Amino acid sequence: MIKNKNIVLGVCGGISAYKSASILSALKKRGANVFVIMTKNACKFISPLTFSTLSKNNVVVDLFDEENTYDIKHIRLASIADAILIAPATANIIGKVANGIGDDALSSTVLACKSKVIFAPAMNVNMFHNKIVQDNISKLKNYGYKFINPEVGELACGVVDEGKLAGTKDIVDFLDEELV
Ligand SMILES: Cc1cc2nc3c(=O)[nH]c(=O)nc-3n(C[C@H](O)[C@H](O)[C@H](O)COP(=O)(O)O)c2cc1C
């Protein structure tokens, strides 16, 4: 059940980043407290203001911002999270976490988190089927990370194939079932 749970929503720099706003609204409607972490590249697609307004919480982008330096954000968010949902998850974040890289707020929080982490990938079909990306996904699944498969649909590059972010309801239902 999502109700009353602390969900960290990770937003990466993909064309479907705008859909994360709908995911956030759906999580809020089901009673979750949502804390958004955006990658710097995600901010090129959608503004942190959208997520702070919808979540009613500050959005974390930069681990090293000048305010509240006593607050180690990635450790705090990792410890309060009942789950981390990364939607959309880029090939980049999947590769970083699969290889233990924590070079920004989102990847560091994931590495520091002992709760469930769910990736909803979205990317070009060739990126998604790239053997390295698939190996990274298999590796993460073996470590217990969960994945919500992308759908077949029209991708940003114009082709109709696999790589489209799963639907908002499917993502939120998946999370609901994963949280006891
Ligand atoms: C217009 C545009 C759309 C992109 N869409 C995606 C995407 O859907 N999925 C993906 O994995 N990368 C996509 N990329 C590439 C990522 O932005 C790039 O790999 C970036 O380093 C990801 O950074 P992040 O994972 O830190 O957000 C796109 C890039 C551009 C310029």
Ligand as a Chemical Component Dictionary entry (heavy atoms), coordinates in Angstrom:
data_LIG
# 
_chem_comp.id                   LIG 
_chem_comp.type                 NON-POLYMER 
_chem_comp.pdbx_formal_charge   0 
_chem_comp.three_letter_code    LIG 
# 
loop_
_chem_comp_atom.comp_id 
_chem_comp_atom.atom_id 
_chem_comp_atom.alt_atom_id 
_chem_comp_atom.type_symbol 
_chem_comp_atom.charge 
_chem_comp_atom.model_Cartn_x 
_chem_comp_atom.model_Cartn_y 
_chem_comp_atom.model_Cartn_z 
_chem_comp_atom.pdbx_ordinal 
LIG C1  C1  C 0 16.222 15.171 -26.339 1  
LIG C2  C2  C 0 16.882 14.078 -25.577 2  
LIG C3  C3  C 0 16.133 13.015 -25.149 3  
LIG C4  C4  C 0 16.724 11.976 -24.430 4  
LIG N1  N1  N 0 15.946 10.934 -24.017 5  
LIG C5  C5  C 0 16.512 9.919  -23.331 6  
LIG C6  C6  C 0 15.709 8.828  -22.891 7  
LIG O1  O1  O 0 14.492 8.786  -23.080 8  
LIG N2  N2  N 0 16.318 7.827  -22.212 9  
LIG C7  C7  C 0 17.678 7.823  -21.959 10 
LIG O2  O2  O 0 18.172 6.867  -21.362 11 
LIG N3  N3  N 0 18.451 8.866  -22.353 12 
LIG C8  C8  C 0 17.909 9.892  -23.021 13 
LIG N4  N4  N 0 18.685 10.950 -23.428 14 
LIG C9  C9  C 0 20.125 10.931 -23.081 15 
LIG C10 C10 C 0 20.322 11.359 -21.639 16 
LIG O3  O3  O 0 19.815 12.680 -21.449 17 
LIG C11 C11 C 0 21.818 11.300 -21.271 18 
LIG O4  O4  O 0 22.256 9.944  -21.295 19 
LIG C12 C12 C 0 22.098 11.925 -19.925 20 
LIG O5  O5  O 0 23.474 11.774 -19.635 21 
LIG C13 C13 C 0 21.280 11.291 -18.816 22 
LIG O6  O6  O 0 21.632 11.878 -17.595 23 
LIG P1  P1  P 0 20.926 11.457 -16.221 24 
LIG O7  O7  O 0 20.790 9.965  -16.226 25 
LIG O8  O8  O 0 21.888 11.925 -15.188 26 
LIG O9  O9  O 0 19.631 12.171 -16.149 27 
LIG C14 C14 C 0 18.112 12.007 -24.133 28 
LIG C15 C15 C 0 18.856 13.106 -24.519 29 
LIG C16 C16 C 0 18.253 14.130 -25.239 30 
LIG C17 C17 C 0 19.093 15.301 -25.658 31 
# 
loop_
_chem_comp_bond.comp_id 
_chem_comp_bond.atom_id_1 
_chem_comp_bond.atom_id_2 
_chem_comp_bond.value_order 
_chem_comp_bond.pdbx_ordinal 
LIG C1  C2  SING 1  
LIG C2  C3  SING 2  
LIG C2  C16 DOUB 3  
LIG C3  C4  DOUB 4  
LIG C4  N1  SING 5  
LIG C4  C14 SING 6  
LIG N1  C5  DOUB 7  
LIG C5  C6  SING 8  
LIG C5  C8  SING 9  
LIG C6  O1  DOUB 10 
LIG C6  N2  SING 11 
LIG N2  C7  SING 12 
LIG C7  O2  DOUB 13 
LIG C7  N3  SING 14 
LIG N3  C8  DOUB 15 
LIG C8  N4  SING 16 
LIG N4  C9  SING 17 
LIG N4  C14 SING 18 
LIG C9  C10 SING 19 
LIG C10 O3  SING 20 
LIG C10 C11 SING 21 
LIG C11 O4  SING 22 
LIG C11 C12 SING 23 
LIG C12 O5  SING 24 
LIG C12 C13 SING 25 
LIG C13 O6  SING 26 
LIG O6  P1  SING 27 
LIG P1  O7  DOUB 28 
LIG P1  O8  SING 29 
LIG P1  O9  SING 30 
LIG C14 C15 DOUB 31 
LIG C15 C16 SING 32 
LIG C16 C17 SING 33 
# 
